[in-house]
Amino acid sequence: MMFLGVSLVLWLGARSVLSGEMTPGALAQFVLFAILAAGNGAMLSEVWGDVLKASGATERLTQILNERPDIAAPANPTPLPTPGRGAIRFDRVSFAYADAGERAALRDFSLDVRPGETVALVGPSGAGKSTVFRLLLRFYDPQAGGVFLDDVEARAADPRAWRERFAYVSQDAHLFSGSAADNIRLGRPDADDAAVERAARRAEAWGFLAVRGGIDAPVGDRGRALSGGERQRLALARALARDAPVLLLDEATSALDAQNERLVQAALAEARKGRTTLVIAHRLATVLEADRIVVMDQGRVVEQGVHADLVARGGLYAQFASMQFVDAA
């Protein structure tokens, strides 16, 4: 439309110049004004497009802000005991995801974890190990049975207070742009520099942070300035800084090489002292020092015990061990 408007002015002006009704100078002025008007009109159309985009984004943002979580605090939440002991109990829990049809992730699942105990969850993919963590973190509530922490049922507690009792390290280290200290403080916002540095040292992360400027070292967008193992150790430092009574490790050493894995395993051995630890691991070498190994299959506990006893039984765990250990016999 702007181009057609300029063309119309030029055509009408040329006819007027040829007929002697207008001077060439006046035609040049009209053409200049038409070009300026066309440019401003084009800018207005772009602004209008931006307004429409902003309107759509605002509508979506308003919908998100108006969402009400399914996991909400009851009217009179039961307070969790202080200090937390870290006693965990699953009492005949059954759970199925909404889009899984009739397939249940957990079926009549029961498990008791004593305070300060290290329990490893192993089993084939789809056995329900990650679902156990999601229920503990209250991403979901079970359809049947109950999940208890220090003898308080999950649905009776405030979700915020409940989640403060857990420190979680996932298989994929989720880091954000900023400094190493900023990422470590996500686990404990009120931690001072000394606590942040102490957590980094315990997670064996101080070695690579020191050469980059210490806890103020930038990590880049999503931690791109760090290697996979360095990102994982920084995520471990975040969990250690949180100092929660329960530590959840989901393949926390999967991104480490053999040397770094030994260092982090030593750090985790120190971190496990005085707190309950649940570990998900597919590499059985990472769970040999657990107080108890729980073998899961199809949402149920099929075996429990230590490594040597489970291998001797010749069950599902022995099959895993035979594939991963040459001397599993």
C-alpha positions in Angstrom: 0.0 0.0 0.0 2.9 2.4 0.8 4.5 1.7 -2.6 1.2 2.2 -4.4 0.7 5.5 -2.6 4.2 6.8 -3.6 3.6 5.6 -7.2 0.2 7.5 -7.3 1.8 10.7 -6.1 4.5 10.4 -8.7 2.1 9.7 -11.5 -0.3 12.6 -10.6 2.6 14.9 -10.1 4.2 14.0 -13.4 0.9 14.8 -15.2 0.7 18.1 -13.4 4.3 19.0 -14.4 3.7 18.1 -18.0 0.5 20.3 -18.1 2.3 23.2 -16.4 0.2 23.1 -13.3 3.1 22.2 -11.0 6.8 22.9 -11.0 9.4 20.1 -10.8 10.5 21.4 -7.4 7.0 21.1 -6.0 6.8 17.5 -7.4 10.1 16.6 -5.7 8.7 17.9 -2.4 5.5 15.9 -2.7 7.5 12.7 -3.6 9.7 13.3 -0.6 6.7 13.7 1.7 5.1 10.6 0.2 8.3 8.6 0.9 8.5 9.8 4.5 4.8 9.0 5.0 5.3 5.5 3.5 8.3 4.8 5.8 6.3 5.9 8.9 3.4 3.8 7.8 5.6 0.7 7.4 7.0 1.3 10.9 3.4 1.5 12.3 2.6 -1.8 10.7 5.6 -3.4 12.3 4.7 -1.9 15.7 1.1 -3.2 15.3 2.5 -6.7 14.6 4.6 -6.4 17.8 1.6 -5.3 19.7 -0.3 -8.4 18.5 2.6 -10.7 19.5 2.8 -9.1 23.0 -1.0 -9.4 23.4 -0.8 -13.2 22.6 2.2 -13.7 25.0 0.5 -11.7 27.7 -2.7 -13.8 27.4 -0.6 -17.0 27.7 1.3 -15.5 30.7 -1.9 -14.6 32.4 -3.2 -18.2 31.9 0.0 -19.5 33.5 -0.2 -17.1 36.5 -3.8 -18.1 37.0 -3.0 -21.8 37.2 -3.6 -23.5 40.5 -1.2 -26.4 41.3 -2.7 -29.8 41.9 -0.3 -30.3 44.8 -1.4 -27.7 47.3 -1.1 -27.2 51.1 -4.1 -28.4 53.1 -6.1 -26.0 55.2 -4.2 -27.1 58.4 -0.9 -28.6 57.3 0.9 -31.0 59.7 4.3 -29.6 60.6 7.3 -31.7 60.0 9.5 -32.4 63.0 12.5 -30.3 63.5 15.3 -31.2 63.1 14.4 -33.7 60.3 15.5 -37.3 60.8 15.0 -38.4 57.2 12.9 -41.5 57.8 11.0 -42.4 54.6 8.2 -44.9 54.2 6.1 -46.0 51.2 3.0 -47.8 52.4 1.4 -49.9 49.6 1.7 -47.1 47.1 0.1 -47.4 43.6 0.5 -44.7 41.0 -0.1 -44.4 37.2 0.6 -41.4 35.0 -2.4 -39.7 33.4 -1.3 -40.6 29.8 -0.1 -44.1 30.6 -3.5 -45.8 30.3 -3.9 -48.9 32.5 -0.1 -49.3 32.9 0.9 -48.4 36.5 4.3 -47.0 37.3 4.1 -48.4 40.9 1.9 -51.3 42.1 1.4 -51.9 45.8 4.9 -50.5 46.4 6.2 -50.6 50.0 9.6 -49.5 51.2 11.0 -48.4 54.6 14.2 -46.3 54.7 15.8 -45.7 58.1 17.3 -42.3 59.0 20.9 -42.1 57.8 20.6 -45.2 55.6 21.9 -45.3 52.0 19.5 -47.2 49.8 20.2 -47.9 46.1 17.3 -48.5 43.7 18.2 -50.6 40.7 16.1 -52.4 38.0 15.3 -52.3 34.3 14.1 -49.2 32.6 10.4 -48.6 33.4 10.6 -50.3 36.7 9.4 -47.2 38.6 12.7 -45.9 40.1 12.3 -42.3 38.9 8.6 -42.4 39.9 9.8 -43.0 43.5 11.8 -39.8 43.4 8.9 -37.8 41.8 6.6 -38.9 44.5 9.1 -38.0 47.2 9.6 -34.5 45.7 5.8 -34.3 45.5 5.6 -33.7 41.8 2.6 -36.1 42.1 0.6 -37.7 44.8 -0.2 -41.5 44.7 -3.6 -42.7 43.7 -3.4 -45.3 46.5 -1.3 -45.7 49.6 0.8 -43.1 51.4 4.2 -41.6 51.3 5.6 -40.7 54.8 8.6 -38.5 55.9 9.4 -38.6 59.5 5.9 -40.2 60.1 4.1 -37.3 58.4 2.0 -38.2 55.4 2.8 -36.2 52.2 -0.7 -35.0 51.6 -1.0 -33.7 55.2 2.1 -31.5 54.9 2.8 -28.2 53.3 4.5 -29.0 49.9 7.1 -26.1 50.4 8.1 -27.4 53.8 8.2 -31.0 52.5 10.5 -30.2 49.6 12.9 -28.3 51.8 13.8 -31.6 53.4 15.2 -33.0 50.1 18.3 -32.2 48.0 18.1 -33.6 44.5 20.9 -34.2 41.9 19.6 -35.3 38.5 21.3 -37.1 35.7 21.3 -33.9 33.7 22.9 -31.1 35.6 20.7 -28.0 35.2 22.8 -24.9 35.4 22.0 -21.3 34.6 23.9 -18.3 33.3 25.8 -16.5 36.0 28.6 -17.4 38.4 29.3 -20.7 40.1 28.2 -19.2 43.4 24.9 -18.2 41.9 24.2 -21.7 40.8 25.3 -23.2 44.2 23.1 -20.8 46.1 20.0 -22.0 44.2 20.1 -24.8 46.8 20.5 -22.4 49.7 19.9 -18.7 48.9 21.2 -17.5 52.3 24.5 -19.3 52.1 27.6 -17.1 52.5 30.7 -17.3 50.5 32.4 -19.6 53.0 29.5 -22.1 52.8 29.5 -22.0 49.0 33.3 -22.6 48.8 33.0 -25.4 51.4 30.3 -27.1 49.3 32.4 -26.8 46.2 35.4 -28.4 47.9 33.3 -31.2 49.2 31.9 -31.9 45.7 35.5 -31.9 44.3 34.5 -28.8 42.2 37.1 -26.4 43.7 39.9 -27.8 41.6 38.5 -26.4 38.3 36.8 -23.3 39.9 40.1 -22.1 41.5 41.8 -21.7 38.1 38.8 -19.8 36.8 38.5 -17.3 39.6 36.9 -19.2 42.4 33.2 -19.2 43.2 32.7 -16.0 41.1 33.8 -17.9 37.9 31.2 -17.6 35.1 29.6 -20.8 33.9 28.0 -19.5 30.7 24.5 -20.1 29.4 23.3 -23.5 30.7 26.9 -24.2 31.9 28.4 -24.2 28.5 31.7 -22.9 29.8 32.1 -26.2 31.8 32.6 -29.8 30.7 29.9 -32.4 31.5 31.8 -33.7 34.5 32.3 -30.2 35.8 28.6 -29.3 35.5 27.8 -32.5 37.4 30.1 -31.6 40.3 28.7 -28.1 40.4 25.2 -29.6 40.7 26.5 -31.8 43.5 27.9 -28.8 45.3 24.4 -27.2 45.1 22.9 -30.2 46.8 25.6 -30.3 49.5 25.1 -26.6 50.2 21.4 -27.2 50.8 22.3 -29.5 53.7 18.9 -31.3 53.6 18.2 -34.5 55.7 17.5 -36.5 52.5 19.7 -36.7 49.5 18.4 -38.0 46.2 20.9 -39.0 43.5 19.6 -39.9 40.1 22.6 -41.2 38.1 24.6 -38.4 39.6 28.0 -39.6 38.4 26.9 -40.6 34.9 28.7 -37.7 33.2 32.1 -38.3 35.0 35.1 -40.2 33.8 36.6 -42.9 36.0 39.0 -40.6 37.8 36.4 -37.9 38.5 33.9 -40.5 39.5 36.2 -41.8 42.2 36.7 -38.3 43.5 33.0 -37.6 43.6 32.2 -40.9 45.1 34.5 -40.1 47.9 32.8 -36.7 48.3 29.4 -38.3 48.3 30.5 -40.8 51.0 31.3 -37.9 53.2 28.1 -36.1 52.3 26.0 -39.2 53.1 27.1 -39.2 56.7 24.2 -38.2 59.0 21.6 -38.0 56.2 19.3 -40.5 54.4 20.4 -41.1 50.8 18.5 -42.7 47.9 20.5 -43.5 44.8 19.2 -44.5 41.3 22.0 -46.2 39.3 22.2 -48.4 36.3 25.9 -49.0 36.8 26.1 -51.4 39.7 29.6 -50.4 40.5 28.3 -47.1 41.9 26.0 -48.8 44.5 28.3 -51.4 46.0 28.8 -49.4 49.1 25.0 -48.8 49.7 23.6 -50.1 53.0 20.9 -51.8 51.1 20.1 -52.5 47.4 16.4 -52.5 46.4 15.7 -54.3 43.1 12.5 -53.1 41.4 10.6 -54.6 38.5 7.2 -53.5 37.1 6.6 -51.1 39.9 7.3 -53.6 42.7 10.1 -54.5 45.0 11.3 -58.0 44.0 14.6 -58.2 46.0 16.4 -56.5 48.8 19.8 -56.9 50.4 23.5 -56.3 49.9 25.5 -57.0 46.7 27.0 -60.3 47.7 23.7 -61.8 49.0 21.7 -60.6 46.0 24.3 -62.2 43.6 24.1 -65.4 45.5 20.3 -65.6 45.2 20.6 -65.8 41.4 17.6 -63.5 40.8 17.1 -60.4 38.7 20.0 -58.5 40.4 22.4 -61.5 39.7 21.4 -61.2 36.0 22.4 -57.5 36.0 25.6 -58.3 37.8 26.6 -61.0 35.4 26.4 -58.5 32.6 28.4 -55.8 34.3 30.9 -57.7 36.4 33.2 -60.3 35.0 33.7 -61.9 38.3 30.1 -61.7 39.4 29.9 -65.4 40.2 
